[in-house]
Amino acid sequence: LCLDYVQDWRKLFQEFHRILARGGSVQFSCGHPAFDAEYYDTTSYFSVEQVECEWTGFGIPVVMPSYRRSLEEILMPPIEAGFSLKQIVEPLPNDDFRTADPIRYSQLLHRPAFLCVQAVKTTIAGNS
């Protein structure tokens, strides 16, 4: 989920492409755009926008800024940088989660909170 804190994914994936050998891969997870758009009540789904939420699970509340983006803004930066998408997963909650938080477990069975992507470097810089 660390990429949620990076504003410009195009520069980031260009750098991943630069340092990886052909066939190298990058795997990342991020907030699912459908979940995030509703959670942050966005009026600008197609924009990359800075959002924030308050974390309270560690004692003192902490306000955490991050970036919310559309599905296109998640998938196009790696493609434009020369990666092919190998796998996309919208993970379901597991049985341990059902035991720990049955209400959220039920909600997450109907709308994913996360998106996981594996992308493979398939081109050399400047080539398609």
C-alpha positions in Angstrom: 0.0 0.0 0.0 3.0 2.3 0.0 2.2 3.6 -3.5 -0.9 5.3 -2.1 1.5 7.9 -0.7 3.1 8.7 -4.1 1.5 11.4 -6.2 3.1 10.8 -9.6 3.1 7.2 -10.6 4.3 7.9 -14.2 7.7 9.0 -13.0 7.7 6.1 -10.5 7.0 3.4 -13.0 9.5 4.9 -15.5 12.1 4.5 -12.8 11.0 1.0 -12.0 11.3 0.3 -15.7 14.8 1.8 -15.9 16.3 -0.3 -13.1 14.6 -3.7 -13.8 16.0 -6.2 -16.3 13.7 -7.3 -19.1 11.3 -9.8 -17.6 11.7 -8.3 -14.1 8.4 -7.6 -12.3 6.9 -5.2 -9.8 4.0 -6.1 -7.6 2.0 -3.6 -5.7 -1.2 -3.1 -3.8 -3.2 0.0 -3.5 -6.6 1.1 -2.3 -9.3 -0.1 -4.7 -10.7 2.8 -6.7 -14.3 1.9 -6.2 -13.8 1.6 -2.4 -11.7 4.8 -2.2 -14.1 6.9 -4.3 -16.9 6.0 -1.9 -14.9 6.2 1.3 -13.5 9.6 0.5 -16.8 10.8 -1.1 -15.0 12.1 -4.1 -16.6 14.4 -6.6 -13.5 14.0 -8.9 -13.2 10.3 -9.5 -11.0 10.7 -12.6 -8.5 13.0 -10.9 -5.5 12.0 -8.8 -6.4 13.8 -5.6 -4.9 14.1 -2.2 -7.1 12.7 0.6 -6.6 12.1 4.2 -8.0 9.9 6.9 -7.5 9.6 10.7 -5.9 6.4 12.0 -6.9 5.7 15.6 -5.8 2.1 16.1 -2.4 3.0 17.6 -3.3 5.2 20.5 -2.9 8.9 19.6 -5.0 9.7 16.4 -2.8 10.4 13.4 -4.0 12.1 10.2 -2.6 10.3 7.2 -2.5 12.0 3.8 -2.5 9.8 0.7 -3.6 9.9 -3.0 -6.8 8.5 -4.4 -6.9 7.6 -8.1 -9.1 6.1 -10.7 -8.6 2.6 -12.1 -7.2 4.2 -15.3 -4.6 6.2 -13.2 -3.6 2.9 -11.5 -3.2 0.8 -14.6 -1.9 3.2 -17.3 1.3 4.4 -15.6 2.9 0.9 -15.6 1.6 0.2 -19.2 2.9 3.5 -20.5 6.3 2.8 -18.9 6.7 -0.5 -20.8 5.2 -3.0 -18.4 2.6 -5.7 -19.3 0.0 -6.5 -16.7 0.4 -10.1 -15.6 -2.1 -10.4 -12.8 -4.8 -8.2 -11.2 -6.4 -9.4 -7.9 -9.3 -7.9 -5.9 -8.7 -9.8 -2.7 -11.5 -11.2 -0.6 -11.3 -11.2 3.2 -10.3 -14.5 4.8 -11.9 -16.5 7.6 -9.7 -14.9 10.3 -11.1 -11.5 9.2 -14.6 -12.9 9.5 -13.9 -13.8 13.1 -12.2 -10.6 14.0 -14.7 -8.2 12.3 -17.9 -9.9 10.9 -19.6 -6.6 9.8 -16.6 -5.4 7.7 -16.1 -9.0 6.5 -19.6 -9.0 5.1 -19.1 -5.5 3.5 -15.9 -6.6 1.8 -17.5 -9.6 0.3 -19.5 -7.2 -1.9 -17.0 -4.4 -2.6 -13.2 -4.9 -2.5 -11.0 -2.4 -0.5 -7.7 -3.3 -2.2 -6.3 -3.9 -5.6 -3.2 -6.0 -6.2 -1.2 -5.8 -9.5 1.7 -7.7 -10.9 3.4 -6.0 -13.9 6.3 -7.4 -16.0 8.9 -5.4 -17.9 8.4 -6.4 -21.5 10.1 -3.6 -23.4 13.4 -1.9 -23.5 13.4 1.9 -23.0 12.2 3.6 -26.2 10.9 0.3 -27.8 7.4 -1.1 -27.9 
